[in-house]
């Protein structure tokens, strides 16, 4: 019985590998068409009319006007706002939806929606095809995406790009804790604070991203 179960687990793992490859293939085939792109992160729980929802919607419009596409997680909240703003401005966006036990329904505004089975494959797509990240207030998922990206840049596994935290009233407490606890204990270095920036002005965010992109690729958009 034990040998049978082990063999069945091995078969299951083999089939899982094909599913993982399928996630990567879908992303690699579609996302290059949307470059340059900016990835939006943030809570799935905010609704239309919420100040962060409307800020994400407006920022997407401003970035589309500068020639960028928008990448989101494809669901509701900030994700919807990013895809919606891009569509309203006549631009393009991608929704990288994730299959969950409690199904996340894709929002209707993305130009293209891709459905991922695995979070880690989805994260690769967010990282690989982003010119910049803008993180709006969110929960565990947003914090996970922020910290993993900072680690990848810190360890030089990912080429540096702007990681922008929108909403100082939300992010300042976390950053202060990092300064008060992590830094004095030597868990991070002072230069690690340069890996991200807190910005409250949407036009300033656009300027940061445009300047980075034009310097990186040596031409104007």
N, CA and C of each residue as an Amber inpcrd file, in Angstrom:
protein
   663
   0.8410000  -1.2160000   0.0000000   0.0000000   0.0000000   0.0000000
   0.8630000   1.2490000   0.0000000   1.9030000   1.2490000   0.8440000
   2.7830000   2.4150000   0.9240000   3.5030000   2.6470000  -0.3990000
   3.9840000   1.5310000  -1.0250000   4.6710000   1.6500000  -2.3130000
   3.7300000   2.1930000  -3.3800000   2.4730000   1.7480000  -3.3490000
   1.4680000   2.2280000  -4.3040000   1.2620000   3.7320000  -4.1610000
   1.1430000   4.2110000  -2.9300000   0.9310000   5.6350000  -2.6870000
   2.1150000   6.4610000  -3.1600000   3.3260000   5.9460000  -2.9170000
   4.5260000   6.6560000  -3.3710000   4.5470000   6.7650000  -4.8840000
   4.2150000   5.6760000  -5.5600000   4.1820000   5.6900000  -7.0330000
   3.1310000   6.6560000  -7.5630000   1.9850000   6.7070000  -6.8980000
   0.9330000   7.6230000  -7.3270000   1.3580000   9.0780000  -7.1340000
   2.0690000   9.3430000  -6.0280000   2.5730000  10.7010000  -5.7910000
   3.5830000  11.1000000  -6.8540000   4.4240000  10.1710000  -7.2540000
   5.4050000  10.4510000  -8.3070000   4.7100000  10.7890000  -9.6230000
   3.6560000  10.0350000  -9.9390000   2.8920000  10.3180000 -11.1580000
   2.2520000  11.7030000 -11.0900000   1.7000000  12.0070000  -9.9230000
   1.0590000  13.3100000  -9.7460000   2.0650000  14.4370000  -9.9150000
   3.2640000  14.2730000  -9.3670000   4.3040000  15.2900000  -9.5060000
   4.7020000  15.4700000 -10.9620000   4.7670000  14.3690000 -11.7050000
   5.1370000  14.4580000 -13.1200000   4.1100000  15.2610000 -13.9060000
   2.8310000  14.9960000 -13.6510000   1.7840000  15.7500000 -14.3370000
   1.7770000  17.2130000 -13.8890000   2.1040000  17.4560000 -12.6270000
   2.1630000  18.8270000 -12.1280000   3.2260000  19.6260000 -12.8810000
   4.3250000  18.9720000 -13.2420000   5.3920000  19.6440000 -13.9770000
   4.8730000  20.1970000 -15.3010000   4.0400000  19.4320000 -15.9910000
   3.4770000  19.8960000 -17.2560000   2.5580000  21.1040000 -17.0400000
   1.8260000  21.0980000 -15.9350000   0.9700000  22.2450000 -15.6260000
   1.8060000  23.4920000 -15.3510000   2.9150000  23.3180000 -14.6360000
   3.8100000  24.4480000 -14.3580000   4.3720000  25.0040000 -15.6600000
   4.8260000  24.1100000 -16.5310000   5.3580000  24.5530000 -17.8230000
   4.2860000  25.2970000 -18.6070000   3.0470000  24.8100000 -18.5280000
   1.9500000  25.4870000 -19.2290000   1.7630000  26.9150000 -18.7590000
   1.8780000  27.1470000 -17.4350000   1.7890000  28.5050000 -16.9030000
   2.8690000  29.3990000 -17.4990000   4.0880000  28.8820000 -17.5300000
   5.2000000  29.6780000 -18.0540000   5.0430000  29.9510000 -19.5500000
   4.6540000  28.9420000 -20.3050000   4.5020000  29.1120000 -21.7520000
   3.4730000  30.1840000 -22.0710000   2.3400000  30.1550000 -21.3790000
   1.3000000  31.1610000 -21.6210000   1.8500000  32.5700000 -21.4000000
   2.5590000  32.7590000 -20.2900000   3.1080000  34.0760000 -19.9950000
   4.1640000  34.5130000 -20.9900000   5.0760000  33.6180000 -21.3120000
   6.1640000  33.9530000 -22.2330000   5.6560000  34.2780000 -23.6300000
   4.5570000  33.6840000 -24.0220000   4.0120000  33.9270000 -25.3590000
   3.2840000  35.2620000 -25.4530000   2.5920000  35.6430000 -24.3870000
   1.6960000  36.8090000 -24.4590000   2.3520000  38.1020000 -23.9780000
   3.0530000  38.0750000 -22.8630000   3.4720000  39.3130000 -22.2060000
   4.4760000  40.1650000 -22.9830000   5.3770000  39.6000000 -23.7840000
   6.2770000  40.4810000 -24.5460000   5.5540000  41.4810000 -25.4330000
   4.3420000  41.1430000 -25.8640000   3.5710000  42.0480000 -26.7160000
   3.1150000  43.3040000 -25.9780000   3.1780000  43.2780000 -24.6410000
   2.6690000  44.3930000 -23.8420000   3.7830000  45.2600000 -23.2550000
   5.0150000  44.9930000 -23.6050000   6.1120000  45.8100000 -23.0870000
   6.1960000  47.1310000 -23.8450000   6.6070000  48.2350000 -23.1560000
   6.9360000  48.3380000 -21.7350000   5.6700000  48.3550000 -20.8790000
   5.7910000  47.8150000 -19.6950000   4.6150000  47.6810000 -18.8350000
   4.9730000  48.0100000 -17.3900000   3.9700000  48.4320000 -16.6500000
   4.1100000  48.7210000 -15.2270000   3.1510000  47.8030000 -14.4700000
   3.6670000  47.1360000 -13.4470000   2.8560000  46.2280000 -12.6430000
   2.2340000  46.9630000 -11.4640000   0.9290000  46.7670000 -11.2820000
   0.1950000  47.3160000 -10.1410000  -0.1090000  46.1920000  -9.1550000
   0.1590000  46.4580000  -7.8750000  -0.2360000  45.5620000  -6.7970000
  -1.1400000  46.3310000  -5.8360000  -1.9500000  45.6030000  -5.0800000
  -2.7820000  46.2360000  -4.0680000  -3.9660000  45.3680000  -3.7010000
  -4.7330000  45.8370000  -2.7720000  -5.8290000  45.0610000  -2.2160000
  -6.9060000  44.7230000  -3.2490000  -7.3930000  43.4870000  -3.1590000
  -8.5320000  43.0700000  -3.9780000  -9.8540000  43.5160000  -3.3640000
  -9.7970000  44.0920000  -2.1680000 -11.0290000  44.3560000  -1.4170000
 -11.5630000  45.7820000  -1.5430000 -10.7870000  46.6790000  -2.1240000
 -11.2750000  48.0520000  -2.2650000 -12.2490000  48.1310000  -3.4330000
 -13.1710000  49.0560000  -3.3310000 -14.2270000  49.1960000  -4.3270000
 -14.1090000  50.5330000  -5.0720000 -14.8250000  50.6320000  -6.1640000
 -14.9160000  51.8930000  -6.8900000 -15.3390000  53.0000000  -5.9230000
 -14.6780000  54.1420000  -6.0120000 -14.9490000  55.2490000  -5.1120000
 -13.9560000  55.3350000  -3.9750000 -13.3280000  54.2080000  -3.6080000
 -12.2550000  54.2370000  -2.6210000 -11.0900000  55.0530000  -3.1820000
 -10.4300000  55.8350000  -2.3270000  -9.3950000  56.7470000  -2.8230000
  -8.2360000  56.0120000  -3.4740000  -7.9290000  54.7960000  -3.0020000
  -6.8330000  54.0480000  -3.6080000  -7.2570000  53.4150000  -4.9290000
  -8.4820000  52.9810000  -5.0100000  -9.0220000  52.4810000  -6.2740000
  -8.9440000  53.5760000  -7.3350000  -9.4170000  54.7640000  -6.9730000
  -9.4500000  55.8540000  -7.9530000  -8.0420000  56.3300000  -8.3070000
  -7.1260000  56.2660000  -7.3460000  -5.7370000  56.6450000  -7.6380000
  -5.1140000  55.6650000  -8.6270000  -5.3550000  54.3730000  -8.4340000
  -4.8230000  53.3660000  -9.3520000  -5.4200000  53.5320000 -10.7440000
  -6.6880000  53.8150000 -10.7850000  -7.3740000  54.0270000 -12.0700000
  -6.7810000  55.2210000 -12.8060000  -6.5480000  56.3140000 -12.0770000
  -5.9950000  57.5260000 -12.6800000  -4.5430000  57.3340000 -13.0920000
  -3.7690000  56.6590000 -12.2520000  -2.3650000  56.4330000 -12.5890000
  -2.2470000  55.5840000 -13.8540000  -3.0970000  54.5800000 -13.9870000
  -3.0780000  53.7580000 -15.1950000  -3.3060000  54.6130000 -16.4370000
  -4.2330000  55.5430000 -16.3570000  -4.4970000  56.4270000 -17.4860000
  -3.2640000  57.2630000 -17.8390000  -2.6100000  57.7800000 -16.8180000
  -1.4340000  58.6160000 -17.0330000  -0.2840000  57.8110000 -17.6430000
  -0.1140000  56.5870000 -17.1980000   0.9660000  55.7570000 -17.7320000
   0.6800000  55.3090000 -19.1570000  -0.5710000  54.9900000 -19.4370000
  -0.9620000  54.6400000 -20.8020000  -0.6630000  55.7950000 -21.7510000
  -0.9180000  57.0140000 -21.2960000  -0.6420000  58.2030000 -22.1320000
   0.8370000  58.3350000 -22.4550000   1.6920000  57.7510000 -21.6360000
   3.1350000  57.7810000 -21.8590000   3.6480000  56.5470000 -22.6040000
   2.7400000  55.6780000 -23.0040000   3.1320000  54.5370000 -23.8160000
   3.3000000  53.2190000 -23.0880000   2.9330000  53.1700000 -21.8090000
   3.0690000  51.9330000 -21.0420000   1.7770000  51.1210000 -21.0570000
   1.9300000  49.8190000 -20.9770000   0.8040000  48.9380000 -20.6720000
   0.7710000  48.7220000 -19.1600000  -0.3190000  48.1460000 -18.6890000
  -0.4830000  47.8730000 -17.2630000  -0.6250000  46.3710000 -17.0540000
   0.0800000  45.8580000 -16.0570000  -0.0530000  44.4570000 -15.6610000
  -0.6420000  44.4120000 -14.2550000  -1.6740000  43.6080000 -14.0640000
  -2.2610000  43.4340000 -12.7310000  -2.5080000  41.9470000 -12.4840000
  -2.9950000  41.6500000 -11.2980000  -3.3600000  40.2790000 -10.9680000
  -4.6860000  39.8360000 -11.5370000  -5.3570000  40.7310000 -12.2580000
  -6.5420000  40.3430000 -13.0220000  -7.8490000  40.2750000 -12.2670000
  -7.8180000  40.4590000 -10.9370000  -9.0300000  40.3310000 -10.1470000
  -9.6910000  41.6620000  -9.8460000 -10.3860000  41.7500000  -8.7170000
 -11.0850000  42.9790000  -8.3280000 -10.1630000  43.9690000  -7.6220000
 -10.7420000  45.0360000  -7.0800000  -9.9900000  45.9990000  -6.2850000
  -8.9840000  46.7940000  -7.0980000  -7.7790000  46.9300000  -6.5670000
  -6.7230000  47.6800000  -7.2490000  -6.4380000  47.0860000  -8.6210000
  -6.5190000  45.7750000  -8.7190000  -6.2820000  45.1210000 -10.0100000
  -7.2970000  45.6040000 -11.0430000  -8.5410000  45.5980000 -10.6660000
  -9.5910000  46.0890000 -11.5620000  -9.3650000  47.5450000 -11.9300000
  -9.0040000  48.3400000 -10.9450000  -8.7950000  49.7690000 -11.1940000
  -7.6890000  50.0010000 -12.2230000  -6.5950000  49.2380000 -12.1160000
  -5.5040000  49.3850000 -13.0750000  -5.9190000  49.0000000 -14.4780000
  -6.5790000  47.8580000 -14.6190000  -7.0490000  47.4320000 -15.9370000
  -8.1080000  48.3900000 -16.4850000  -8.9520000  48.8730000 -15.6080000
 -10.0350000  49.7720000 -16.0270000  -9.4760000  51.1050000 -16.5160000
  -8.5380000  51.6710000 -15.7540000  -7.9490000  52.9410000 -16.1630000
  -7.2560000  52.8380000 -17.5070000  -6.5530000  51.7290000 -17.7300000
  -5.8790000  51.5320000 -19.0130000  -6.8800000  51.4760000 -20.1560000
  -7.9630000  50.7470000 -19.9480000  -8.9730000  50.6280000 -20.9960000
  -9.6450000  51.9650000 -21.2730000  -9.9510000  52.7040000 -20.2120000
 -10.6230000  53.9930000 -20.3850000  -9.7360000  54.9920000 -21.1160000
  -8.4310000  54.8250000 -21.0110000  -7.5020000  55.7320000 -21.6880000
  -7.1290000  55.2450000 -23.0930000  -7.7540000  54.1430000 -23.5180000
  -7.4740000  53.6200000 -24.8500000  -6.2020000  52.8020000 -24.9220000
  -5.6960000  52.3650000 -23.7520000  -4.4740000  51.5830000 -23.7110000
  -4.7450000  50.1030000 -23.5280000  -3.6690000  49.3700000 -23.2760000
  -3.7760000  47.9190000 -23.1470000  -3.2870000  47.4720000 -21.7720000
  -3.8260000  46.3610000 -21.3320000  -3.4050000  45.8320000 -20.0360000
  -3.5850000  44.3180000 -20.0250000  -2.8890000  43.7020000 -19.0780000
  -2.9640000  42.2580000 -18.9060000  -3.4250000  41.9610000 -17.4790000
  -4.2620000  40.9600000 -17.3320000  -4.6550000  40.4760000 -16.0180000
  -4.1170000  39.0700000 -15.8190000  -3.2290000  38.9070000 -14.8570000
  -2.6570000  37.5850000 -14.5670000  -3.4550000  36.9620000 -13.4250000
  -4.5440000  36.3550000 -13.7860000  -5.4700000  35.8150000 -12.7910000
  -4.9080000  34.5330000 -12.1790000  -5.2980000  34.2450000 -10.9440000
  -4.8410000  33.0420000 -10.2560000  -6.0400000  32.1700000  -9.8890000
  -5.9330000  30.8790000 -10.1540000  -6.9880000  29.9380000  -9.8000000
  -6.8990000  29.6350000  -8.3160000  -7.9800000  29.8940000  -7.5920000
  -8.0040000  29.7190000  -6.1430000  -9.1880000  28.8440000  -5.7400000
  -9.1230000  28.2160000  -4.5320000 -10.2670000  27.4160000  -4.0630000
 -11.5550000  28.2330000  -4.0290000 -11.4410000  29.4770000  -3.5110000
 -12.5570000  30.4120000  -3.6150000 -12.2570000  31.2670000  -4.8370000
 -12.8680000  30.9300000  -5.9490000 -12.4490000  31.4190000  -7.2550000
 -12.3680000  32.9430000  -7.3110000 -11.2240000  33.4380000  -7.8230000
 -11.0800000  34.8640000  -8.1020000 -11.6180000  35.1030000  -9.5020000
 -12.6780000  35.8750000  -9.6120000 -13.2930000  36.1360000 -10.9110000
 -12.5240000  37.2520000 -11.6020000 -12.0490000  37.0200000 -12.8310000
 -11.3180000  38.0760000 -13.5380000 -12.2000000  39.3000000 -13.7660000
 -11.6040000  40.4770000 -13.6540000 -12.3700000  41.6830000 -13.9670000
 -12.5120000  41.8090000 -15.4840000 -13.4980000  42.5780000 -15.9550000
 -13.7950000  42.6080000 -17.3890000 -12.9770000  43.6280000 -18.1870000
 -11.9980000  44.2910000 -17.5640000 -11.3460000  45.4220000 -18.2160000
 -10.0070000  45.0970000 -18.8790000  -9.3970000  43.9860000 -18.5270000
  -8.0930000  43.6500000 -19.1000000  -8.2250000  43.3400000 -20.5820000
  -7.2270000  43.7570000 -21.3560000  -7.2020000  43.4260000 -22.7800000
  -7.0690000  41.9190000 -22.9560000  -6.1880000  41.3270000 -22.1600000
  -5.9680000  39.8780000 -22.1740000  -5.9270000  39.3910000 -20.7270000
  -6.5780000  38.2800000 -20.4470000  -6.5100000  37.6500000 -19.1310000
  -5.8620000  36.2770000 -19.2620000  -4.8410000  36.0360000 -18.4620000
  -4.1990000  34.7270000 -18.3960000  -4.5330000  34.0970000 -17.0460000
  -4.8420000  32.8190000 -17.0410000  -5.1890000  32.1320000 -15.8130000
  -4.0400000  31.2240000 -15.3770000  -3.4980000  31.5020000 -14.1920000
  -2.3660000  30.7440000 -13.6640000  -2.8310000  29.7750000 -12.5840000
  -2.1680000  28.6250000 -12.5460000  -2.4300000  27.6490000 -11.4850000
  -1.5330000  27.8920000 -10.2770000  -0.3320000  28.4440000 -10.5260000
   0.6800000  28.5220000  -9.4810000   1.1200000  29.9610000  -9.2390000
   1.1470000  30.3420000  -7.9570000   1.5580000  31.6900000  -7.5980000
   2.9790000  31.9920000  -8.0600000   3.8880000  31.0200000  -7.9130000
   5.2880000  31.3250000  -8.2180000   5.4910000  31.5770000  -9.7070000
   4.7640000  30.8720000 -10.5700000   4.8700000  31.1230000 -12.0070000
   4.3050000  32.4960000 -12.3480000   3.2220000  32.8370000 -11.7180000
   2.5960000  34.1530000 -11.9080000   3.5450000  35.2650000 -11.4820000
   4.2490000  35.0740000 -10.3550000   5.1870000  36.0900000  -9.8780000
   6.3350000  36.3090000 -10.8520000   6.7810000  35.2290000 -11.4890000
   7.8420000  35.3670000 -12.4870000   7.4040000  36.3240000 -13.5900000
   6.1570000  36.2290000 -14.0070000   5.6540000  37.0880000 -15.0820000
   5.5650000  38.5440000 -14.6310000   5.1270000  38.7480000 -13.3870000
   5.0980000  40.1110000 -12.8520000   6.4960000  40.7280000 -12.8860000
   7.4960000  39.9420000 -12.4920000   8.8650000  40.4500000 -12.4000000
   9.5260000  40.6180000 -13.7590000   9.4010000  39.6070000 -14.5820000
  10.1520000  39.5670000 -15.8310000   9.7550000  40.6770000 -16.7990000
   8.4850000  41.0410000 -16.8120000   7.9990000  41.9610000 -17.8320000
   7.6450000  43.3460000 -17.2920000   8.0640000  43.6640000 -16.0740000
   7.7400000  44.9630000 -15.4890000   8.8860000  45.9510000 -15.6620000
   8.5530000  47.1610000 -16.0690000   9.5030000  48.2750000 -16.0620000
   9.5830000  48.8810000 -14.6700000   8.4850000  48.7810000 -13.9230000
   8.4060000  49.3270000 -12.5640000   7.2480000  48.6500000 -11.8460000
   7.2740000  48.7210000 -10.5230000   6.1710000  48.2740000  -9.6740000
   5.5700000  49.4830000  -8.9750000   4.2580000  49.5160000  -8.9080000
   3.5770000  50.4650000  -8.0320000   2.7230000  49.6410000  -7.0830000
   3.0040000  49.7680000  -5.7880000   2.2680000  49.0180000  -4.7780000
   1.3270000  49.9460000  -4.0290000   0.0430000  49.6970000  -4.1810000
  -0.9880000  50.4060000  -3.4360000  -1.2510000  49.6310000  -2.1440000
  -1.9170000  50.2400000  -1.1840000  -2.2020000  49.5330000   0.0590000
  -2.8940000  48.1930000  -0.1810000  -2.4610000  47.1960000   0.5730000
  -3.0420000  45.8650000   0.4300000  -2.7060000  45.0030000   1.6250000
  -3.0600000  43.7460000   1.5500000  -2.8860000  42.8250000   2.6630000
  -1.6740000  41.9220000   2.5060000  -1.8020000  40.6930000   2.9770000
  -0.6790000  39.7630000   2.9600000  -0.1130000  39.5550000   1.5530000
  -1.0010000  39.4460000   0.5740000  -0.5350000  39.2210000  -0.7960000
   0.3420000  40.3540000  -1.2940000  -0.0890000  41.5760000  -1.0420000
   0.6790000  42.7450000  -1.4650000   2.0200000  42.8070000  -0.7420000
   2.0140000  42.5270000   0.5570000   3.2600000  42.5380000   1.3290000
   4.2060000  41.4410000   0.8490000   3.6510000  40.2870000   0.5250000
   4.4630000  39.1930000  -0.0050000   5.1220000  39.5930000  -1.3140000
   4.3560000  40.1820000  -2.1940000   4.8850000  40.5890000  -3.4960000
   5.9360000  41.6810000  -3.3490000   5.7220000  42.5980000  -2.4140000
   6.7030000  43.6550000  -2.1760000   8.0140000  43.0830000  -1.6580000
   7.9400000  42.2800000  -0.5910000   9.1660000  41.8010000   0.0450000
   9.9280000  40.8320000  -0.8530000   9.2140000  39.9810000  -1.5750000
   9.9280000  39.0570000  -2.4710000  10.6750000  39.8170000  -3.5580000
  10.0500000  40.8420000  -4.1050000  10.7110000  41.6350000  -5.1410000
  11.9330000  42.3550000  -4.5880000  11.8150000  42.9180000  -3.3950000
  12.9530000  43.6100000  -2.7860000  14.1060000  42.6460000  -2.5210000
  13.7920000  41.4240000  -2.1060000  14.8340000  40.4210000  -1.8930000
  15.5350000  40.0810000  -3.2050000  14.7660000  39.9250000  -4.2690000
  15.3560000  39.5850000  -5.5620000  16.2750000  40.6960000  -6.0680000
  15.8700000  41.9440000  -5.8610000  16.7240000  43.0630000  -6.2620000
  17.9360000  43.1580000  -5.3380000  17.7060000  43.0030000  -4.0420000
  18.7870000  43.0780000  -3.0540000  19.8700000  42.0420000  -3.3320000
  19.4750000  40.8420000  -3.7070000  20.4210000  39.7460000  -3.9400000
  20.8920000  39.6720000  -5.3910000  20.4840000  40.6860000  -6.1810000
  20.9070000  40.7960000  -7.5840000  20.4330000  39.6320000  -8.4430000
  19.3170000  39.0430000  -8.0600000  18.6660000  38.0350000  -8.8870000
  17.6880000  38.6720000  -9.8670000  17.4280000  39.9530000  -9.6520000
  16.5230000  40.7040000 -10.5090000  17.1430000  42.0580000 -10.7700000
  17.1130000  42.4680000 -12.0170000  17.6760000  43.7630000 -12.3830000
  16.8820000  44.8740000 -11.6930000  17.5570000  45.8370000 -11.0620000
  16.8270000  46.8840000 -10.3190000  15.8830000  47.6850000 -11.2030000
  14.7340000  48.0010000 -10.6610000  13.7900000  48.9110000 -11.3020000
  13.0160000  49.6150000 -10.1960000  12.2940000  50.6800000 -10.5110000
  11.5750000  51.4120000  -9.4630000  10.5170000  50.5650000  -8.7670000
  10.5810000  50.5350000  -7.4460000   9.5480000  49.9160000  -6.6240000
   8.9400000  51.0560000  -5.8060000   7.7310000  51.4270000  -6.1570000
   7.1120000  52.6350000  -5.6100000   5.9190000  52.2540000  -4.7400000
   5.9360000  52.7400000  -3.5160000   4.8300000  52.5160000  -2.5810000
   3.9430000  53.7630000  -2.5760000   2.7200000  53.6080000  -3.0180000
   1.8070000  54.7540000  -3.0600000   0.9840000  54.8090000  -1.7780000
   0.9820000  55.9800000  -1.1400000   0.1630000  56.1840000   0.0500000
   0.9810000  56.1710000   1.3250000   1.6050000  57.2970000   1.6390000
   2.5040000  57.3520000   2.8000000   1.7720000  57.0470000   4.1030000
   0.5030000  57.4450000   4.2130000  -0.2270000  57.1980000   5.4520000
  -0.3810000  55.7010000   5.7260000  -0.3450000  54.9080000   4.6740000
  -0.4310000  53.4640000   4.8230000   0.9380000  52.8290000   5.0520000
   1.9440000  53.2540000   4.3090000   3.2410000  52.5820000   4.2990000
   4.2150000  53.0920000   5.3580000   4.0220000  54.3040000   5.8570000
   5.0080000  54.8800000   6.7740000   5.2170000  54.0380000   8.0330000
   4.1470000  53.4610000   8.5570000   4.2820000  52.6540000   9.7680000
   5.1670000  51.4400000   9.5490000   4.9940000  50.7810000   8.4210000
   5.8210000  49.6150000   8.1000000   7.2820000  50.0130000   7.9240000
   7.5130000  51.0970000   7.1950000   8.8810000  51.5430000   6.9550000
   9.5440000  51.9710000   8.2650000   8.7700000  52.6060000   9.1490000
   9.3330000  53.0070000  10.4370000   9.7140000  51.7870000  11.2620000
   8.8880000  50.7450000  11.2090000   9.2280000  49.5020000  11.9120000
  10.5140000  48.8870000  11.3580000  10.6680000  48.9260000  10.0450000
  11.8980000  48.4160000   9.4300000  13.1130000  49.1940000   9.9480000
  12.9360000  50.5270000  10.0550000  14.0330000  51.3660000  10.5470000
  14.3210000  51.1160000  12.0270000  13.2570000  50.9200000  12.8070000
  13.4080000  50.8040000  14.2600000  13.8320000  49.4100000  14.7130000
  13.4770000  48.3810000  13.9210000  13.7120000  47.0100000  14.3630000
  14.7200000  46.2650000  13.4870000  14.4780000  46.2210000  12.2080000
  15.3590000  45.4460000  11.3290000  16.7530000  46.0590000  11.2270000
  16.7960000  47.3620000  11.0100000  18.0950000  48.0200000  10.8140000
  18.9870000  47.9450000  12.0570000  18.5060000  48.3000000  13.2670000
  19.3710000  48.2260000  14.4460000  19.8710000  46.8200000  14.7640000
  19.0940000  45.8140000  14.3770000  19.5070000  44.4350000  14.6120000
  20.4430000  43.9030000  13.5300000  20.7050000  44.7280000  12.5330000
  21.6140000  44.3170000  11.4760000  21.0040000  43.3530000  10.4700000
  19.6670000  43.2590000  10.4550000  19.0160000  42.3320000   9.5280000
  18.9520000  42.8840000   8.1090000  19.0620000  44.1850000   7.9730000
  19.2010000  44.8330000   6.6690000  20.2990000  45.8790000   6.7800000
  20.7090000  46.4030000   5.6420000  21.7330000  47.4490000   5.6000000
  21.0820000  48.7830000   5.2720000  21.7260000  49.8950000   5.6450000
  21.1380000  51.2140000   5.3370000  20.8370000  51.3980000   3.8530000
  21.6930000  50.8510000   2.9910000  21.4740000  51.0370000   1.5510000
  20.2400000  50.2880000   1.0370000  19.7090000  49.3710000   1.8340000
  18.5220000  48.6390000   1.3940000  17.2880000  49.5390000   1.3080000
  17.3370000  50.6770000   1.9690000  16.2060000  51.6110000   1.8750000
  16.1240000  52.2630000   0.5000000  17.1980000  52.1870000  -0.2710000
  17.1830000  52.7640000  -1.6150000  16.4630000  51.8590000  -2.6130000
  16.0680000  50.6690000  -2.1850000  15.4150000  49.7290000  -3.0880000
  13.9660000  50.1010000  -3.3720000  13.3970000  50.9890000  -2.5700000
  12.0120000  51.3950000  -2.7640000  11.8600000  52.8580000  -2.3740000
  10.7350000  53.4450000  -2.7460000  10.4390000  54.8230000  -2.3530000
   8.9370000  54.9910000  -2.1610000   8.5900000  55.8530000  -1.2180000
   7.1850000  56.1700000  -0.9650000   6.8510000  57.4690000  -1.6900000
   5.8010000  57.4350000  -2.4950000   5.4140000  58.6060000  -3.2870000
   3.9040000  58.7760000  -3.2010000   3.4660000  60.0170000  -2.9780000
   2.0300000  60.3070000  -2.8670000   1.4590000  61.0170000  -4.0920000
   2.3210000  61.4850000  -4.9660000   1.8760000  62.2700000  -6.1170000
   1.9170000  61.4080000  -7.3840000   0.7960000  61.2820000  -8.0660000
   0.7210000  60.4170000  -9.2380000   1.6160000  60.9050000 -10.3690000
   1.6710000  62.2010000 -10.5650000   2.5300000  62.7370000 -11.6260000
   4.0050000  62.4740000 -11.3300000   4.3630000  62.5110000 -10.0620000
   5.7480000  62.1990000  -9.6920000   6.0580000  60.7360000  -9.9720000
   5.1070000  59.8560000  -9.7240000   5.2990000  58.4410000 -10.0290000
   5.5430000  58.2510000 -11.5240000   4.7310000  58.8970000 -12.3290000
   4.9020000  58.8090000 -13.7820000   6.2810000  59.3120000 -14.1870000
   6.7040000  60.4190000 -13.6200000   8.0100000  60.9910000 -13.9470000
   9.1420000  60.0310000 -13.5800000   9.0550000  59.4070000 -12.4090000
  10.0770000  58.4580000 -11.9690000  10.1800000  57.2980000 -12.9580000
   9.0460000  56.7700000 -13.3460000   9.0340000  55.6110000 -14.2380000
   9.5270000  55.9850000 -15.6330000   9.0610000  57.1050000 -16.1580000
   9.4900000  57.5420000 -17.4870000  10.9920000  57.8180000 -17.4980000
  11.4900000  58.5010000 -16.4810000  12.9260000  58.8040000 -16.4180000
  13.7590000  57.5280000 -16.3520000  13.3190000  56.5790000 -15.5440000
  14.0420000  55.3110000 -15.4520000  14.0630000  54.6100000 -16.7960000
  12.9100000  54.5560000 -17.4390000  12.8120000  53.8190000 -18.7010000
  13.6540000  54.4660000 -19.7950000  13.5850000  55.7840000 -19.8930000
  14.3450000  56.4620000 -20.9530000  15.8460000  56.3590000 -20.7110000
  16.2670000  56.3910000 -19.4560000  17.6940000  56.2300000 -19.1510000
  18.1550000  54.7960000 -19.3800000  17.2880000  53.8580000 -19.0420000
  17.6380000  52.4440000 -19.1710000  17.7890000  52.0430000 -20.6310000
  16.9050000  52.5620000 -21.4550000  16.8770000  52.1280000 -22.8460000
  17.3250000  53.2080000 -23.8230000  17.6940000  54.3700000 -23.2920000
  18.3570000  55.4310000 -24.0500000  17.5040000  55.9360000 -25.2190000
  16.2030000  55.9750000 -25.0210000  15.3720000  56.6760000 -25.9840000
  14.0960000  57.1050000 -25.2880000  13.4150000  58.0420000 -25.9170000
  12.2220000  58.6000000 -25.3140000  10.9890000  57.8370000 -25.7670000
  10.0150000  57.8210000 -24.8720000   8.7450000  57.1840000 -25.2180000
   7.6850000  58.2720000 -25.4020000
